[in-house]
């Protein structure tokens, strides 16, 4: 007796150690399980009075009986056991612990807490098949009703294979184990998966599976691979987030993933939905990632998603493995609106660059371009999130770029051009980059604190309603504005030769903090106001009927202005050529060592000379009209350091600094005589007075000489 007690004590301790080590019930049949193999082989009904096991010996065993009673049922050995009739039993009372919790009032949501241990166990090497695929359906289950869902209280542990060949909705309770749960193709309506499932094997969706619903939650955090050959339906109730981290593989044409949510519910996918051209049902694989983008016979690698008025997130911000790799030939992305008007939202949440090579549209299944997508796209504000669209997009909603994120339209290749429909707004909180190679793109309604960069050779045209506040950069090609204004943009930069900002069709324009290199061009059809709130330098060409400078900081212009220039701000014009009039207004400020003006020069405001500037021309006035006006406090001849300022220097019509000894600039033409100075100025009086003095002196000399000659004759 003592030996028996000791043996039982040792067995109990060993069992406890094993359970503690694996964290879940063992896949093996319970010790002392009754062997019901003979009953199964003989098609006798089995009444459980504890744990039972059937040990298969290969081949297919079709069981036409039913299992009832109280206990657990384990399938072991090798081979397949096929059930063609439903069986219903319960766990022993001392193993009941799970609770069914429903919350939500008018919108009830049910969860399963503290699940019971498995009641149906399929060991490794064995297969349990529900149904014979031809109408003989047999499922093991004991069901309890919750709002809008019937829950199987007999949880399943599958370390071998569970083959679902039934034409009815299947609920398997809470799944655990490491094996394969396979639903056959064309066996509607499908599988329901309420609960949090420890299962770490492979789920094969042959027809349909509900991963979450409006009334229950699903989580399968340990599942790494799903084979989808049907419709893998994801759903989230109001206020809940359903997460699926599995990699999903398709093997044949005709499968998809459908998304539904209610209220503020969200579905998040953080795996990859890919083609599988090798491997097995339990371990699908893809031989080469490029096969996701190349067509195969019968379009077997075509797969896609339908977002049915749902809120969906791809990625979890921890990697940049894009969810749906493929192009318009191999994948589709459809966004629809619900009948109640609820529109779809698709968010990309990655921490590195990803590329969307397919259009986001709104057709039905594979015919994605048959209609416009009804929804919005969001680039999440995850640092490093950089999304590139390489196909023309066909959704009608808004595009939001999160702070710290970027959206690129086009990848710079001739095959990778993209665009957005004009119906939606671009809310730019990060960076919008356009780099189309061949097809120009038109954009409108851009708002937010973010920036805009033109980075491709194809022209980008902004057609209006531009309120974004970030910088505007033209790195390549032409950025044209035909409507609206860039006045809200913090600055405009043209950092490469050959780049153009074309404002000729937009009327009067204001550009803040213009910067650019030699060889860049800004053109305008009306008055172009260059407003400087930070010190910037532009060395390119500005073409406009009138260029007006404003602002408190210095705008350095070392290029060419094709048109009149009106300075009401602060300008450093060293090296600048103005092909037109130059007007400096009261309160304006000019710094220059030398600038060239071909039209009239009108001066006011202040002049700040370079302390290192020696004698020489400051404003080379190549026009015929004299300089009008003077700088504040600097009349003709005013001292400027050791030099003096003249408005008649150089060829007589230039603003220049000369030495106080009036030494002409080396190589310059002599200063013009006073007669060449405008008669309308004070110099006319000085010239007339000098002439009278000279004439009087000459007459005095002549009279004196005549008197002396008369005296000599006498």
C-alpha positions in Angstrom: 0.0 0.0 0.0 2.8 2.4 0.9 4.6 1.6 -2.3 1.4 2.3 -4.3 1.0 5.7 -2.5 4.6 6.5 -3.1 4.2 5.6 -6.8 1.1 7.8 -7.1 3.0 10.6 -5.3 5.9 10.4 -7.6 3.6 10.4 -10.7 1.8 13.4 -9.4 5.0 15.3 -8.8 6.3 14.4 -12.3 3.0 15.5 -13.9 3.1 18.8 -12.0 6.7 19.4 -13.2 5.8 18.7 -16.8 2.8 21.0 -16.7 4.8 23.7 -15.1 7.6 23.3 -17.7 5.4 23.5 -20.8 2.9 26.0 -19.4 0.0 24.1 -20.9 -1.7 20.7 -20.7 0.4 17.9 -22.2 -0.5 16.7 -25.7 -0.5 13.1 -24.4 -3.7 11.4 -23.2 -4.4 11.8 -19.5 -2.9 9.1 -17.4 -5.5 6.4 -16.9 -7.3 7.3 -20.1 -9.7 4.7 -21.3 -8.8 3.2 -24.7 -11.9 3.4 -26.9 -10.1 2.3 -30.1 -12.2 -0.9 -30.4 -15.4 1.0 -29.9 -14.5 3.5 -32.6 -13.4 0.8 -35.0 -16.8 -0.9 -34.4 -18.8 2.3 -34.9 -20.2 1.9 -31.4 -21.4 5.0 -29.5 -19.0 6.0 -26.8 -20.1 7.4 -23.4 -17.2 9.1 -21.6 -16.8 8.7 -17.8 -13.4 10.4 -17.7 -10.6 10.7 -20.2 -10.6 8.5 -23.3 -8.2 7.9 -26.2 -8.4 6.3 -29.6 -5.1 5.0 -31.0 -5.1 5.0 -34.8 -3.1 2.5 -36.7 -2.9 4.2 -40.1 -5.3 4.7 -43.0 -8.7 6.3 -42.7 -11.2 5.3 -40.0 -14.7 6.7 -40.6 -16.7 6.7 -37.4 -20.5 6.8 -37.6 -21.2 6.8 -33.9 -21.4 9.6 -31.4 -19.5 10.5 -28.3 -21.3 11.7 -25.2 -20.8 11.8 -21.4 -18.3 13.6 -19.3 -14.5 13.6 -19.9 -11.9 14.4 -22.6 -11.3 12.8 -26.0 -7.8 12.2 -27.4 -6.8 11.1 -30.9 -3.4 9.5 -31.1 -1.4 7.2 -33.3 -1.2 7.6 -37.0 -3.9 7.9 -39.6 -7.2 9.8 -39.9 -10.3 9.6 -37.8 -13.4 10.9 -39.7 -16.5 11.9 -37.8 -19.7 12.1 -39.7 -22.1 12.8 -36.8 -22.0 15.5 -34.2 -20.8 14.5 -30.8 -21.5 16.4 -27.5 -20.0 15.8 -24.1 -18.8 18.0 -21.2 -15.6 18.4 -19.2 -15.6 17.0 -15.7 -17.0 19.5 -13.2 -13.6 19.9 -11.4 -12.0 21.2 -14.6 -14.5 23.9 -15.3 -13.0 27.4 -14.7 -13.6 29.6 -17.8 -16.0 32.5 -17.7 -18.0 34.0 -20.5 -18.1 37.8 -20.0 -20.3 40.0 -22.1 -20.2 43.8 -22.0 -21.5 46.6 -24.2 -25.2 47.0 -23.6 -26.8 47.5 -27.0 -23.6 46.5 -28.8 -22.6 43.4 -26.7 -19.0 42.1 -27.0 -18.2 38.7 -25.5 -14.8 37.5 -24.2 -13.6 34.2 -22.7 -11.6 34.5 -19.5 -9.4 31.8 -17.9 -10.2 29.1 -20.5 -10.8 25.5 -19.5 -8.1 22.9 -20.3 -8.6 21.2 -23.7 -11.3 18.7 -24.1 -10.4 17.5 -27.6 -6.8 16.6 -28.1 -5.1 15.6 -31.4 -1.6 14.3 -30.9 1.2 14.8 -33.3 1.0 12.3 -36.3 -2.7 11.9 -36.0 -5.5 13.6 -38.0 -9.0 14.3 -36.8 -11.4 15.1 -39.6 -14.8 16.8 -39.0 -17.2 15.8 -41.8 -16.6 13.7 -44.9 -16.8 16.7 -47.3 -20.0 15.5 -49.0 -22.7 16.4 -46.4 -21.9 14.1 -43.6 -20.9 16.7 -41.0 -19.6 15.6 -37.6 -18.2 18.1 -35.1 -17.4 17.7 -31.4 -18.9 20.5 -29.4 -20.9 21.6 -26.3 -22.3 25.0 -26.9 -23.4 27.9 -24.8 -25.2 30.9 -26.2 -23.8 34.5 -25.9 -25.2 37.5 -27.7 -24.9 37.0 -31.4 -22.5 34.1 -31.0 -22.6 30.4 -30.0 -19.5 29.4 -28.1 -18.0 25.9 -28.0 -17.0 25.1 -24.5 -14.9 22.1 -25.6 -11.6 23.7 -26.2 -9.3 22.0 -28.8 -5.6 21.2 -28.5 -4.2 20.4 -32.0 -0.6 19.1 -32.2 -1.4 16.9 -35.2 -4.0 17.9 -37.8 -7.6 19.0 -37.5 -9.2 18.7 -41.0 -12.5 20.7 -41.3 -14.6 19.2 -44.1 -18.0 20.4 -42.9 -20.6 22.7 -44.5 -21.6 24.5 -41.4 -20.2 27.3 -39.2 -17.5 25.8 -37.0 -16.5 27.0 -33.5 -13.6 25.2 -31.9 -13.5 26.9 -28.6 -10.1 28.1 -27.5 -7.3 26.6 -29.7 -3.9 25.5 -28.4 -1.2 23.2 -29.7 1.4 23.3 -32.5 -0.2 21.5 -35.4 -2.4 22.3 -38.4 -6.0 23.5 -38.3 -7.2 23.2 -41.9 -10.5 24.2 -43.4 -11.1 22.8 -46.8 -12.1 24.9 -49.8 -15.7 25.4 -50.7 -17.0 24.4 -47.3 -19.0 27.5 -46.4 -19.9 29.3 -44.2 -16.6 29.0 -42.3 -14.8 29.1 -38.9 -15.4 31.5 -36.0 -12.4 32.2 -33.7 -13.6 33.9 -30.6 -11.2 34.2 -27.7 -7.4 34.4 -27.2 -5.8 31.3 -28.6 -2.4 30.0 -27.4 -2.3 28.0 -30.7 1.2 28.3 -32.3 0.7 26.1 -35.3 -0.6 26.9 -38.8 -4.1 28.0 -39.7 -5.4 27.0 -43.2 -8.4 29.1 -44.3 -9.8 27.2 -47.3 -13.1 29.0 -47.5 -13.7 31.6 -44.8 -12.7 32.4 -41.2 -14.0 35.2 -38.9 -11.0 36.7 -37.0 -13.0 38.8 -34.6 -16.5 40.1 -35.2 -18.8 42.9 -34.0 -19.6 40.7 -31.0 -16.4 38.9 -30.1 -12.7 39.4 -29.9 -10.0 37.3 -31.5 -6.3 37.1 -30.7 -3.8 34.5 -32.0 -0.5 36.0 -30.9 1.6 32.8 -31.4 0.4 32.0 -34.9 3.2 32.8 -37.3 1.8 31.4 -40.6 -1.7 31.3 -42.1 -2.6 29.8 -45.5 -5.4 31.8 -47.0 -7.3 30.1 -49.9 -10.6 31.8 -49.2 -11.8 34.9 -47.4 -10.0 35.7 -44.2 -12.4 38.1 -42.6 -11.1 40.5 -39.9 -13.5 42.5 -37.7 -13.3 44.7 -34.6 -16.1 45.8 -32.3 -16.5 49.4 -31.2 -13.6 50.6 -29.1 -11.4 47.5 -29.6 -8.3 46.8 -31.6 -7.9 43.4 -33.2 -4.3 42.5 -34.0 -3.1 39.8 -36.4 0.7 39.4 -36.5 0.8 36.3 -38.7 2.4 36.1 -42.2 -0.4 35.1 -44.6 0.2 33.0 -47.7 -1.9 32.4 -50.8 -1.4 29.5 -53.1 -4.2 29.9 -55.7 -6.2 32.6 -57.5 -9.3 33.8 -55.7 -8.4 34.5 -52.1 -8.7 37.7 -50.2 -8.8 39.4 -46.8 -11.8 41.4 -45.9 -11.9 44.0 -43.1 -14.9 45.2 -41.1 -15.0 47.4 -38.0 -17.7 49.1 -36.0 -17.5 52.6 -34.5 -13.9 53.2 -33.3 -12.8 49.6 -33.7 -9.5 49.0 -35.5 -7.9 46.0 -37.2 -4.1 46.0 -37.2 -2.1 43.6 -39.5 1.6 43.4 -38.7 2.7 40.5 -40.9 3.0 40.0 -44.7 0.4 38.8 -47.1 2.4 36.9 -49.7 2.3 34.3 -52.5 3.5 30.8 -51.6 5.1 28.7 -54.4 6.6 26.0 -52.3 6.6 24.5 -48.8 3.6 22.7 -47.3 0.3 23.4 -45.7 2.0 23.5 -42.3 5.0 25.5 -43.5 4.2 27.6 -46.6 7.0 29.6 -48.2 8.0 31.8 -51.1 11.1 30.9 -53.1 11.9 34.4 -54.3 10.3 37.7 -53.1 10.2 39.0 -56.7 7.6 36.4 -57.5 5.1 38.6 -55.6 5.4 41.1 -58.5 5.6 38.8 -61.6 2.6 37.2 -63.1 2.3 33.4 -63.0 0.1 31.0 -65.0 -3.7 31.3 -64.2 -2.9 34.4 -62.1 -2.4 32.0 -59.1 -0.5 34.7 -57.2 -3.2 37.3 -57.5 -4.5 38.3 -54.0 -6.0 41.3 -52.4 -7.9 43.1 -49.7 -11.4 44.6 -49.4 -11.8 47.3 -46.7 -15.5 47.6 -46.1 -15.9 50.9 -44.4 -13.4 49.8 -41.8 -10.4 51.3 -40.0 -7.3 49.3 -40.8 -3.6 49.7 -39.9 -0.8 47.9 -41.7 2.3 47.5 -39.6 2.9 48.0 -35.9 5.7 50.6 -36.0 8.5 48.1 -35.2 9.6 47.0 -38.7 9.2 47.8 -42.3 7.9 44.5 -43.7 5.2 45.8 -45.9 1.9 43.9 -45.6 0.9 43.5 -49.3 3.9 43.3 -51.6 2.9 43.3 -55.3 1.7 45.5 -58.1 -1.5 46.1 -60.1 -1.0 42.7 -61.8 -0.6 40.7 -58.6 -2.5 42.4 -55.8 -5.5 44.8 -55.3 -6.5 47.2 -52.5 -10.2 48.1 -52.5 -11.7 50.7 -50.1 -15.4 50.8 -49.9 -18.0 52.8 -47.9 -20.7 51.1 -45.8 -24.4 51.7 -46.7 -24.6 54.1 -43.7 -21.9 56.3 -45.2 -19.0 55.0 -43.1 -15.8 55.3 -45.1 -12.7 53.3 -45.0 -9.4 54.4 -43.4 -6.1 52.7 -44.2 -3.0 53.6 -42.1 0.6 52.6 -42.8 2.6 52.3 -39.6 6.3 51.3 -40.3 9.6 52.5 -38.9 11.4 52.5 -42.2 10.8 52.8 -46.0 8.0 50.8 -47.6 6.6 50.9 -51.2 3.0 50.6 -52.2 3.3 49.4 -55.8 -0.5 48.9 -56.4 -3.3 51.5 -56.7 -5.6 51.9 -53.8 -9.0 51.9 -55.5 -12.6 50.8 -55.0 -13.7 48.2 -57.5 -15.0 44.8 -56.7 -12.4 42.2 -55.9 -9.9 41.8 -58.8 -11.6 44.5 -60.9 -10.2 47.1 -58.6 -10.2 50.0 -61.0 -13.9 49.7 -61.8 -14.7 52.3 -59.2 -13.1 54.9 -57.0 -11.9 54.0 -53.5 -14.1 55.5 -50.8 -11.8 56.4 -47.9 -8.7 58.1 -46.5 -5.1 57.1 -46.3 -2.8 57.9 -43.3 1.0 57.7 -43.0 1.4 57.3 -39.2 3.6 59.6 -37.3 6.1 56.9 -36.4 9.7 58.1 -36.8 11.3 56.8 -40.0 7.9 55.9 -41.5 8.6 56.6 -45.3 5.9 55.4 -47.7 6.4 55.5 -51.5 3.5 55.2 -54.0 4.6 54.0 -57.4 1.2 53.7 -59.0 -1.6 56.3 -59.7 -3.8 56.3 -56.7 -7.6 56.1 -57.1 -9.2 56.9 -53.8 -11.3 60.0 -53.2 -10.4 60.9 -49.7 -7.8 62.7 -47.7 -4.1 61.8 -47.4 -2.6 62.5 -44.0 1.2 62.5 -43.5 2.1 62.2 -39.8 4.8 64.3 -38.1 8.2 62.7 -38.6 6.9 60.6 -41.6 7.1 61.1 -45.3 5.1 60.2 -48.4 6.7 60.0 -51.8 4.8 60.1 -55.0 6.9 58.2 -57.6 10.2 56.4 -57.1 12.1 58.3 -59.8 11.8 55.6 -62.4 9.7 55.8 -65.6 7.6 52.9 -64.4 7.1 54.2 -60.9 5.1 57.5 -61.4 2.2 58.1 -59.0 -0.6 60.6 -58.4 -3.5 61.4 -56.2 -7.1 62.3 -57.0 -7.9 66.0 -56.6 -11.0 65.3 -54.6 -9.1 64.8 -51.3 -7.0 67.1 -49.1 -3.4 66.5 -48.3 -2.8 67.1 -44.6 1.0 67.4 -44.5 2.4 67.2 -41.0 5.6 65.6 -42.2 7.2 65.6 -45.6 5.5 65.3 -49.1 8.0 64.4 -51.8 7.1 64.2 -55.5 9.6 62.5 -57.8 7.8 61.4 -60.9 10.0 60.7 -63.9 7.7 61.1 -66.9 4.2 61.9 -65.9 3.5 65.3 -64.4 1.2 65.4 -61.3 -1.3 68.0 -60.1 -1.9 68.5 -56.4 -4.3 70.8 -54.6 -5.6 71.5 -51.1 -2.3 71.0 -49.2 -2.4 72.0 -45.5 -0.5 71.4 -42.3 2.9 72.3 -40.9 4.9 69.9 -43.1 7.1 70.5 -46.1 6.9 69.9 -49.9 9.8 68.7 -52.1 9.8 68.5 -55.9 12.4 65.9 -56.6 11.7 64.4 -60.0 12.2 65.6 -63.6 8.4 65.6 -64.4 6.6 68.8 -63.5 4.5 69.0 -60.4 1.7 71.6 -60.6 0.0 73.0 -57.5 -3.5 74.1 -58.4 -4.7 76.0 -55.4 -5.7 76.1 -51.7 -2.1 75.9 -50.4 -1.8 76.6 -46.7 1.0 74.2 -45.7 3.6 76.0 -43.6 6.8 74.0 -44.1 9.6 74.6 -46.6 9.2 74.2 -50.3 12.2 72.7 -52.0 12.8 72.2 -55.7 15.6 69.6 -56.0 14.9 68.7 -59.6 12.6 69.7 -62.5 9.9 72.3 -62.2 7.4 73.1 -59.5 4.6 75.2 -61.1 1.9 77.0 -59.2 -1.2 77.8 -61.2 -3.6 78.6 -58.3 -3.3 79.6 -54.7 -0.1 81.0 -53.2 3.0 79.9 -51.5 2.8 82.7 -49.0 2.2 80.3 -46.0 5.3 78.2 -46.8 8.2 79.0 -44.5 10.8 79.2 -47.2 11.5 78.2 -50.8 14.8 76.6 -51.8 16.2 75.7 -55.2 19.4 73.9 -54.3 20.3 72.5 -57.8 21.1 74.1 -61.2 18.3 73.6 -63.7 15.5 73.7 -61.2 12.6 76.1 -61.7 9.8 77.5 -59.6 7.2 78.6 -62.2 4.6 81.1 -60.9 3.7 82.7 -64.2 0.1 81.4 -64.1 -0.6 82.4 -60.5 -0.7 86.2 -60.6 0.9 88.1 -57.8 2.9 85.8 -55.5 4.8 86.0 -52.2 7.8 83.8 -51.6 9.3 83.6 -48.1 13.1 83.2 -47.6 14.1 82.4 -51.1 17.3 80.5 -51.5 18.9 78.9 -54.5 22.1 78.3 -56.4 23.3 79.7 -59.7 21.4 78.1 -62.6 18.1 77.9 -60.8 15.1 80.0 -61.9 12.1 81.6 -60.4 9.5 83.1 -62.8 6.3 85.0 -62.0 3.5 86.5 -64.1 2.7 89.4 -61.7 4.4 91.1 -58.8 6.8 88.7 -57.0 7.3 89.6 -53.4 10.4 88.1 -51.8 9.9 88.2 -48.0 12.9 87.5 -45.8 12.4 86.6 -42.1 15.7 84.7 -42.1 19.0 85.5 -43.9 19.0 83.6 -47.2 21.0 83.7 -50.5 19.6 83.3 -54.0 22.1 83.1 -56.8 19.8 82.2 -59.7 17.5 84.1 -62.0 14.3 85.8 -60.9 11.9 86.7 -63.7 8.9 88.9 -63.0 7.4 92.2 -64.1 8.2 93.5 -60.7 10.2 91.9 -57.9 9.6 93.4 -54.4 11.7 92.6 -51.4 10.4 92.8 -47.9 11.3 91.6 -44.5 13.6 92.4 -41.6 16.4 89.9 -42.5 18.9 90.1 -45.3 18.1 88.6 -48.7 21.3 88.1 -50.6 20.8 88.3 -54.4 23.9 87.4 -56.4 22.1 86.4 -59.7 19.8 88.1 -62.1 16.4 89.8 -61.8 14.6 89.9 -65.1 12.4 92.8 -64.5 12.0 95.8 -62.2 13.1 95.5 -58.6 11.4 97.3 -55.7 13.4 97.0 -52.4 11.3 97.7 -49.3 13.3 95.3 -47.1 17.0 94.4 -46.6 19.0 93.3 -49.7 22.6 92.4 -50.2 22.9 92.9 -53.9 26.6 92.0 -54.4 26.9 90.6 -57.9 23.2 91.2 -58.7 22.1 92.3 -62.2 18.7 93.9 -62.5 17.4 94.0 -66.1 15.0 96.8 -65.3 14.5 99.6 -62.9 15.8 99.5 -59.3 13.8 101.4 -56.7 14.7 101.5 -53.1 12.0 102.7 -50.8 12.2 104.7 -47.6 13.1 102.4 -44.7 14.7 99.8 -47.0 18.4 98.8 -46.7 21.0 97.9 -49.3 24.3 96.2 -48.9 26.4 95.8 -52.0 30.0 95.9 -53.3 28.8 96.1 -56.9 25.4 95.6 -58.6 24.3 96.3 -62.2 21.0 98.0 -63.2 19.9 98.5 -66.8 16.9 100.7 -66.0 16.2 103.8 -63.9 17.7 104.0 -60.4 15.7 105.6 -57.6 17.2 105.7 -54.1 16.0 106.1 -50.6 16.5 104.2 -47.3 19.9 103.3 -46.0 23.1 102.0 -47.5 25.5 99.9 -45.5 28.9 99.8 -47.2 31.3 96.9 -46.8 34.1 98.2 -44.4 36.6 96.5 -46.7 35.3 98.2 -49.8 37.7 100.5 -51.5 37.0 103.1 -54.2 34.7 101.8 -57.0 31.3 101.6 -58.4 28.5 100.3 -56.1 25.6 100.6 -58.5 26.6 100.4 -62.1 23.8 102.3 -63.7 23.8 101.3 -67.4 20.6 103.2 -68.2 20.6 106.7 -69.6 18.6 108.4 -66.8 20.6 109.8 -63.9 20.2 108.4 -60.4 17.2 109.9 -58.6 17.3 110.5 -54.9 19.9 109.6 -52.3 20.4 107.3 -49.5 19.4 108.6 -46.0 22.0 110.8 -44.6 24.4 110.4 -47.5 24.1 113.3 -49.9 26.5 113.9 -52.7 30.0 113.9 -51.5 29.1 112.5 -48.0 32.0 110.8 -46.2 31.8 107.1 -45.9 34.7 106.1 -43.7 37.9 107.3 -45.5 35.9 107.6 -48.8 33.2 109.7 -50.1 29.9 108.8 -51.9 29.0 110.2 -55.3 25.9 109.6 -57.4 27.8 110.7 -60.5 30.8 108.3 -60.3 32.1 105.8 -62.8 30.9 107.0 -66.2 29.2 109.9 -64.6 25.9 108.1 -63.9 26.9 105.5 -61.3 26.7 105.4 -57.5 30.3 105.0 -56.4 32.8 105.4 -53.5 35.7 107.6 -54.4 38.8 108.8 -52.5 38.5 112.3 -51.0 41.1 113.4 -53.6 38.7 112.5 -56.3 41.0 109.9 -57.7 39.0 108.1 -60.4 38.5 104.4 -60.3 41.3 102.6 -62.2 40.1 101.9 -65.7 37.0 104.1 -65.3 36.0 106.9 -67.7 36.7 110.4 -66.4 33.9 112.0 -64.4 31.5 113.8 -66.6 31.5 117.7 -66.6 28.8 119.5 -64.7 27.0 120.2 -68.0 26.1 116.6 -68.2 24.3 116.6 -64.9 20.6 117.1 -64.8 19.6 120.8 -65.0 16.8 120.1 -62.6 19.2 119.7 -59.6 21.2 122.1 -57.4 24.3 121.5 -59.6 22.9 123.8 -62.2 23.3 126.8 -59.9 26.8 125.9 -59.0 27.7 125.5 -62.7 26.1 128.9 -63.7 27.9 130.7 -60.8 31.2 129.3 -61.8 30.7 130.3 -65.4 29.9 133.9 -64.4 33.0 134.1 -62.3 35.2 132.8 -65.1 33.6 135.2 -67.6 34.1 138.2 -65.3 37.7 137.3 -64.8 38.3 136.9 -68.5 36.8 140.4 -69.2 38.9 141.9 -66.5 42.1 140.5 -68.0 41.1 141.7 -71.5 40.3 145.3 -70.3 43.6 145.4 -68.4 45.6 144.3 -71.4 43.8 146.9 -73.7 44.6 149.7 -71.2 48.3 148.7 -71.1 48.5 148.6 -74.9 47.0 152.2 -75.1 49.6 153.5 -72.6 52.5 152.1 -74.6 51.3 153.9 -77.8 51.4 157.3 -76.1 
